[in-house]
Amino acid sequence: MKYFMIALTFLTRIPLASKSIYQQEDFQKSIYFFPIIGLLIGGILWGSYYLLDMIFPQQVTAALLLLIYVLLTGGLHLDGLIDTVDGLYGGMTRERRLEIMKDTNPGAFGVLGAVLILVLRYSIYAQLSKGMLLFLIAAPVLGRQSMVWVQVFYPYARQEGLGKLFSVYHNFALFGVTTGISLVISFCIAQIAGIYVFLLTGLFCFFLASQIARLLGGLTGDTYGAVCELSEIFALLAAFILV
């Protein structure tokens, strides 16, 4: 239960009263629950959409759902996306890219990237059909699973940082357990279409992470968030094609 609470605290803004002091091992073990937290986030989005759609036009429902998503996650992964885009497009060397990403002030590239992603997410929400609603649950699962994949297969690019707490490089037991959980969830939600979206999202995740790692010499906490955000969007787009 302790590890679940750590994952919930880190990946959402659901208020929890806790004064516990955690060790790095606790943060690492909490990663086992990342797909479950994604399932919780997806369930809240699905329930919210179902209720809002009975009251408001679909465009208003989509805007409110986007607001709920940002409030629920605290914009954590979106912040990582902003820093990642700033660093990758604003620096010419590995050192300069990492330096830019460490700056807490968002740059023009990052803001533009965030706006485009939010517009894309809103557009997806505004076009949801009944056949797509279950992927509101599956996509957050795959987004958080993508974070696990990149944490296991790519080294951390810095000597220190918040993401270092979750460093599980080459922890293949973690990879196997969480991948199995996400695969089962995907199948239970959408059967064979869920499996296809799972596989396509995995391919996209590793391609994206490989390109980022090539430029940075590894990944950082910011890039974990960027991979999560983009993989979730990709899963929704893949679902549109399949459904």
C-alpha positions as CSV (number, residue, x, y, z in Angstrom):
1,M,0.0,0.0,0.0
2,K,2.9,2.4,0.8
3,Y,4.3,2.0,-2.8
4,F,0.9,2.6,-4.3
5,M,0.5,5.8,-2.3
6,I,3.9,7.1,-3.4
7,A,3.0,6.5,-7.1
8,L,-0.4,8.1,-6.6
9,T,1.2,11.2,-4.9
10,F,3.8,11.5,-7.6
11,L,1.6,11.0,-10.7
12,T,-1.5,12.9,-9.6
13,R,-2.6,15.8,-7.5
14,I,-5.1,13.8,-5.5
15,P,-4.7,15.2,-1.9
16,L,-3.2,12.7,0.5
17,A,-2.1,13.3,4.1
18,S,1.2,11.7,4.7
19,K,4.3,12.7,6.7
20,S,6.3,9.6,6.0
21,I,9.9,9.8,4.9
22,Y,10.7,7.6,1.9
23,Q,13.9,6.0,0.7
24,Q,15.0,5.7,-2.9
25,E,14.1,2.0,-2.9
26,D,10.5,3.0,-2.0
27,F,10.3,5.3,-5.0
28,Q,11.7,2.5,-7.2
29,K,9.2,0.0,-6.0
30,S,6.3,2.4,-6.5
31,I,6.9,2.2,-10.2
32,Y,5.2,-1.2,-10.2
33,F,2.0,0.7,-9.6
34,F,2.4,3.2,-12.5
35,P,0.0,1.3,-14.8
36,I,-2.6,1.1,-12.0
37,I,-2.4,4.8,-11.4
38,G,-2.9,5.3,-15.2
39,L,-6.0,3.1,-14.9
40,L,-7.3,5.3,-12.0
41,I,-6.7,8.4,-14.1
42,G,-8.4,6.9,-17.1
43,G,-11.4,5.8,-15.0
44,I,-11.8,9.3,-13.7
45,L,-11.7,10.7,-17.2
46,W,-14.1,8.1,-18.5
47,G,-16.6,8.8,-15.7
48,S,-16.2,12.5,-16.1
49,Y,-16.9,12.4,-19.8
50,Y,-19.9,10.2,-19.4
51,L,-21.5,12.6,-16.9
52,L,-20.5,15.8,-18.6
53,D,-21.7,14.6,-22.0
54,M,-25.2,14.2,-20.6
55,I,-25.3,17.9,-19.7
56,F,-23.1,19.9,-22.2
57,P,-22.4,19.9,-25.9
58,Q,-19.4,17.8,-26.9
59,Q,-17.1,20.7,-27.5
60,V,-17.8,22.0,-23.9
61,T,-17.4,18.5,-22.6
62,A,-14.0,18.2,-24.3
63,A,-12.8,21.5,-22.8
64,L,-14.0,20.5,-19.3
65,L,-12.4,17.1,-19.7
66,L,-9.1,18.7,-20.6
67,L,-9.4,20.9,-17.5
68,I,-10.0,17.8,-15.4
69,Y,-7.0,16.1,-16.9
70,V,-4.7,19.0,-16.2
71,L,-5.9,19.5,-12.6
72,L,-5.8,15.7,-11.9
73,T,-2.2,15.3,-13.1
74,G,-1.1,18.8,-12.0
75,G,0.4,19.3,-15.5
76,L,3.4,17.3,-14.3
77,H,4.1,15.5,-17.6
78,L,3.2,18.7,-19.6
79,D,5.8,20.5,-17.7
80,G,8.3,17.8,-18.6
81,L,7.3,18.1,-22.2
82,I,7.9,21.9,-22.1
83,D,11.4,21.5,-20.7
84,T,12.3,18.7,-23.1
85,V,11.2,20.6,-26.2
86,D,13.0,23.7,-25.0
87,G,16.2,21.7,-24.4
88,L,16.1,19.7,-27.6
89,Y,15.3,22.7,-29.9
90,G,17.2,25.3,-28.0
91,G,20.6,23.7,-27.6
92,M,23.2,22.5,-30.0
93,T,25.2,20.3,-27.6
94,R,24.3,17.7,-25.0
95,E,25.5,19.9,-22.2
96,R,23.6,23.0,-23.4
97,R,20.4,21.0,-23.9
98,L,20.6,19.6,-20.3
99,E,21.4,23.1,-19.0
100,I,18.3,24.6,-20.8
101,M,16.1,21.8,-19.5
102,K,17.2,22.5,-15.9
103,D,16.0,26.1,-16.3
104,T,12.5,26.5,-14.6
105,N,11.5,29.3,-16.9
106,P,9.7,28.0,-20.0
107,G,11.0,29.1,-23.4
108,A,9.2,29.8,-26.7
109,F,9.8,26.3,-28.1
110,G,8.4,24.6,-25.0
111,V,5.3,26.8,-24.8
112,L,4.6,26.2,-28.4
113,G,4.9,22.5,-27.9
114,A,2.5,22.5,-24.9
115,V,-0.1,24.6,-26.8
116,L,0.0,22.2,-29.8
117,I,-0.3,19.1,-27.5
118,L,-3.2,20.7,-25.6
119,V,-5.0,21.6,-28.8
120,L,-4.5,18.1,-30.1
121,R,-5.8,16.5,-26.9
122,Y,-8.8,18.8,-27.0
123,S,-9.5,17.9,-30.6
124,I,-9.4,14.2,-29.7
125,Y,-11.8,14.7,-26.8
126,A,-14.1,16.7,-29.0
127,Q,-14.4,13.8,-31.5
128,L,-14.8,10.9,-29.2
129,S,-17.4,8.4,-30.1
130,K,-18.9,5.6,-28.0
131,G,-16.4,3.1,-29.5
132,M,-13.6,5.3,-28.4
133,L,-14.6,6.0,-24.8
134,L,-12.9,3.0,-23.4
135,F,-9.6,4.2,-24.8
136,L,-9.9,7.2,-22.4
137,I,-9.0,4.5,-19.8
138,A,-6.4,2.6,-21.8
139,A,-4.4,5.6,-23.0
140,P,-3.4,6.9,-19.5
141,V,-2.3,3.3,-18.7
142,L,-0.1,3.1,-21.7
143,G,1.3,6.6,-21.1
144,R,2.4,5.6,-17.5
145,Q,3.7,2.2,-18.8
146,S,5.8,4.1,-21.3
147,M,7.5,5.8,-18.4
148,V,8.4,2.4,-17.0
149,W,9.8,1.2,-20.3
150,V,12.1,4.1,-20.7
151,Q,13.2,4.1,-17.1
152,V,14.3,0.4,-17.5
153,F,15.9,0.6,-20.9
154,Y,17.7,4.0,-20.9
155,P,20.3,5.3,-18.4
156,Y,19.7,8.5,-16.5
157,A,21.5,11.4,-18.2
158,R,22.3,13.4,-15.1
159,Q,24.2,12.7,-11.9
160,E,21.3,14.0,-9.8
161,G,17.7,15.2,-10.2
162,L,14.2,14.2,-9.1
163,G,14.0,11.5,-11.8
164,K,17.1,9.9,-10.3
165,L,14.9,8.7,-7.4
166,F,13.1,6.5,-9.9
167,S,16.2,5.2,-11.6
168,V,15.5,1.5,-12.4
169,Y,17.9,1.0,-15.3
170,H,18.1,-2.7,-16.3
171,N,15.4,-3.7,-13.8
172,F,13.9,-6.3,-16.1
173,A,11.6,-7.8,-13.4
174,L,9.9,-4.4,-13.2
175,F,9.6,-4.3,-17.0
176,G,8.0,-7.8,-17.1
177,V,5.5,-7.2,-14.3
178,T,4.3,-3.8,-15.5
179,T,4.2,-4.8,-19.1
180,G,2.1,-7.8,-18.3
181,I,-0.3,-5.7,-16.2
182,S,-0.7,-3.1,-19.0
183,L,-1.2,-5.8,-21.6
184,V,-4.0,-7.4,-19.6
185,I,-5.7,-4.1,-18.9
186,S,-5.5,-3.2,-22.7
187,F,-7.0,-6.5,-23.7
188,C,-9.8,-6.4,-21.0
189,I,-10.7,-2.9,-22.1
190,A,-10.7,-3.2,-25.9
191,Q,-9.8,-6.9,-26.7
192,I,-7.8,-7.2,-29.9
193,A,-7.9,-3.5,-30.7
194,G,-6.4,-2.9,-27.2
195,I,-3.5,-5.2,-28.0
196,Y,-2.8,-3.4,-31.3
197,V,-2.8,0.0,-29.6
198,F,-0.5,-1.5,-26.9
199,L,2.0,-2.7,-29.5
200,L,1.9,0.4,-31.6
201,T,2.3,2.7,-28.5
202,G,5.3,0.6,-27.4
203,L,7.0,1.0,-30.8
204,F,6.4,4.7,-30.7
205,C,7.7,5.0,-27.1
206,F,11.0,3.3,-27.9
207,F,11.5,5.2,-31.1
208,L,10.9,8.5,-29.3
209,A,13.0,7.6,-26.3
210,S,15.9,6.5,-28.6
211,Q,15.9,9.8,-30.5
212,I,15.9,11.8,-27.2
213,A,18.6,9.6,-25.6
214,R,20.8,10.0,-28.7
215,L,20.8,13.8,-28.2
216,L,21.1,13.8,-24.4
217,G,23.2,10.7,-23.7
218,G,20.3,9.2,-21.7
219,L,17.0,10.4,-20.3
220,T,15.9,12.7,-17.5
221,G,12.8,13.2,-15.3
222,D,11.6,15.8,-17.8
223,T,11.9,13.4,-20.7
224,Y,10.0,10.8,-18.7
225,G,7.1,13.2,-18.6
226,A,7.4,14.1,-22.3
227,V,7.4,10.4,-23.3
228,C,4.3,9.8,-21.1
229,E,2.4,12.7,-22.5
230,L,3.3,12.0,-26.2
231,S,2.7,8.2,-25.8
232,E,-0.8,8.8,-24.3
233,I,-1.7,11.1,-27.2
234,F,-0.3,8.5,-29.7
235,A,-2.4,5.8,-28.1
236,L,-5.5,7.9,-28.6
237,L,-4.6,8.6,-32.2
238,A,-3.9,4.9,-32.9
239,A,-7.2,4.0,-31.4
240,F,-9.0,6.4,-33.8
241,I,-7.4,4.6,-36.8
242,L,-8.3,1.1,-35.4
243,V,-11.8,1.9,-34.1
